[in-house]
Amino acid sequence: MPVTPDDVRRIAKLARIAEPADRIDALTGELNGILKWVELLDEVDVAGAEPMTTPVLSALPLREDAVTDGGVRDAILTNAPKAEEGFFVVPKSVE
């Protein structure tokens, strides 16, 4: 289905792009050219091709999924203005 000048005006309005009237015909031709190129991809035989997320085959490094406290609690609390029993102490915000 080819793109019409009315389609281009509507797309420009939806995209909030102000296009001058003399550019509408040129944009119509460009969009139709892009769509024809995309239609060429339909001619490619992809039977038996596995879908892929990247053209580079590489295994991702995995680590053990273990919950830890990071082991640096005391180092972090040294930066706190006030800490008690391993927790930050903050002023009350609600009475």
C-alpha positions, -999 to +999 in steps of 0.1 A: +000+000+000+017+032-012+020+063+010+000+093+000+006+130+006-022+129+031-005+101+049+027+121+051+009+151+065-007+129+091+026+113+101+042+147+103+014+160+125+017+129+148+054+133+150+050+170+157+072+178+127+064+210+107+070+202+071+065+229+044+039+220+017+066+219-010+084+191+008+054+168+011+057+153-024+095+147-019+088+130+014+061+109-001+085+096-027+112+089-001+088+070+022+075+049-008+111+041-017+119+030+018+088+008+019+097-008-015+132-016-001+116-032+030+093-053+006+125-067-010+133-083+023+102-105+019+119-122-011+147-135+011+144-172+019+147-175+057+134-211+060+156-229+085+173-198+097+175-196+135+164-163+150+192-145+167+197-115+190+232-106+178+254-116+149+283-123+173+282-157+190+295-154+225+286-168+259+278-144+286+298-147+318+276-161+346+281-157+383+264-175+412+231-158+421+237-154+458+223-127+481+250-110+501+253-078+521+283-068+501+306-073+530+313-036+534+287-025+559+312-011+584+331+008+557+299+024+545+287+033+579+320+052+586+307+079+562+274+083+581+270+113+604+255+089+630+251+051+631+238+027+657+239-011+657+249-013+621+222+011+608+221+047+597+204+070+622+183+098+607+161+125+622+124+118+624+105+132+595+070+123+608+058+130+643 
